[in-house]
């Protein structure tokens, strides 16, 4: 089965805010502008995921809010603390929880873990700046089958500057 994995870093966050912690930092105006653009790109290029799993941080929730206008109403994200500033091991663990009948997954989170995961899965260096999404594809009977270094192929790197 062909599987698609979109590894996306949250949009640009604000630093001068009243947020009590890093976890609570919101998006800035550029981030609020870029997130809907990435949602349209994902939809218009035919990459709409069947499942979304996201960090539960404020900036990833707000990024999802921008993306969801371009997503099906039935697509409900799962927010988890596991993806907040997670490393490769946590990201792999999350992917392994996805039901094998799901063919496409969007993970929404943070660096450095998300850039490392995209790089490890493809075997090539991928830097995910804010509001970047790496669209990856692999063949595998199960999600676990795909979790080997270099198994995934980078299909496209979507950025806020990618034209619609």
C-alpha positions in Angstrom: 0.0 0.0 0.0 1.3 3.5 -0.9 1.5 5.6 2.3 1.8 9.4 2.5 3.3 11.1 5.5 3.3 14.9 5.8 5.7 16.2 8.5 4.9 19.8 9.1 6.4 22.3 11.5 4.1 24.9 13.1 3.8 28.3 11.6 5.8 31.3 12.9 5.2 32.0 16.6 5.3 35.2 18.5 8.1 35.8 21.1 6.9 39.0 22.7 3.7 37.8 24.3 2.2 37.3 27.7 2.4 33.6 27.3 3.4 31.9 30.6 5.5 29.2 28.9 7.0 28.1 25.6 4.1 25.6 25.3 1.6 28.5 25.4 3.3 30.8 22.8 0.8 31.8 20.0 1.4 32.5 16.3 2.4 35.9 15.2 0.8 37.7 12.3 3.0 36.0 9.7 2.2 32.6 11.1 -1.6 33.3 11.0 -1.1 34.3 7.3 1.1 31.3 6.4 -1.0 28.5 7.9 -4.0 28.9 5.7 -1.8 29.1 2.6 -0.2 25.8 3.6 -3.7 24.3 4.0 -4.6 25.4 0.5 -1.4 23.9 -0.9 -2.0 20.6 0.8 -5.6 20.4 -0.5 -4.9 21.7 -4.0 -2.0 19.3 -4.6 -4.1 16.4 -3.5 -2.3 15.7 -0.3 -5.3 16.0 2.1 -4.5 13.6 4.9 -6.9 10.9 6.3 -5.6 11.5 9.9 -3.9 14.4 11.7 -1.8 14.1 14.9 -0.5 17.3 16.4 1.5 18.6 19.3 -0.8 20.1 21.9 1.1 23.4 22.1 -0.8 26.7 21.4 1.2 27.4 18.2 0.5 24.0 16.7 -3.2 24.3 17.6 -3.3 27.7 16.0 -1.5 26.4 12.9 -4.1 23.6 12.6 -6.8 26.3 12.9 -5.3 27.9 9.8 -5.0 24.6 7.9 -8.5 23.3 8.7 -10.4 25.8 6.5 -9.0 23.8 3.6 -9.6 20.3 5.1 -12.7 18.1 5.1 -15.1 18.9 8.0 -14.8 15.3 9.1 -11.0 15.5 9.7 -10.6 15.7 13.5 -7.0 16.2 14.7 -5.6 14.4 17.7 -3.6 16.7 20.0 -0.9 15.1 22.1 1.8 16.2 24.5 4.0 13.4 23.0 4.7 15.6 19.9 5.6 18.7 21.9 9.4 19.2 21.3 9.6 15.4 20.6 12.5 13.5 19.2 12.7 10.8 16.6 11.8 8.0 18.9 8.5 9.7 20.0 7.6 10.5 16.4 8.2 6.9 15.4 6.1 5.7 18.3 3.2 8.0 17.2 3.4 6.7 13.6 3.3 3.1 14.9 -0.1 3.9 16.6 -1.8 4.7 13.3 -4.2 2.1 12.0 -2.9 0.3 9.0 -6.1 1.1 6.9 -5.1 4.8 7.1 -3.1 5.7 4.0 -2.1 9.3 4.8 -1.1 11.1 7.9 -0.2 14.7 8.8 2.1 15.2 11.8 2.2 18.7 13.1 4.9 19.7 15.5 8.3 21.3 16.3 12.0 21.3 15.6 14.5 19.9 15.9 12.7 16.6 16.1 10.6 17.1 12.9 13.5 18.0 10.7 15.5 15.1 12.1 12.6 12.7 11.5 12.1 13.8 7.9 15.8 13.5 7.3 16.1 10.1 8.9 13.1 8.7 7.1 14.3 9.8 3.7 18.0 9.5 4.1 18.5 13.1 2.9 18.9 16.3 4.8 15.6 18.2 5.1 15.3 21.4 7.1 11.8 22.3 8.2 11.6 26.0 8.8 8.4 27.4 10.2 5.3 26.5 8.2 7.3 24.0 6.0 5.7 20.7 5.2 7.7 17.7 3.9 5.4 15.4 1.8 6.8 11.9 1.9 5.7 8.6 0.3 6.6 5.0 0.9 5.3 1.5 0.1 4.4 -0.7 3.1 1.8 -3.1 4.3 1.8 -1.5 7.7 3.0 1.9 9.1 5.6 -0.1 11.1 7.0 -1.6 7.8 7.9 2.0 6.6 9.9 3.0 9.7 13.3 2.3 8.4 16.0 4.8 7.5 15.8 5.9 3.8 12.5 4.1 3.2 10.6 7.3 2.4 10.9 9.5 -0.7 10.5 13.2 -0.5 7.7 14.1 -3.0 7.6 17.8 -2.3 8.6 20.4 0.3 5.8 22.9 0.7 6.7 26.3 2.1 4.9 29.6 2.7 6.6 30.8 -0.6 5.3 27.9 -2.7 2.8 29.3 -5.2 -0.8 28.0 -5.3 
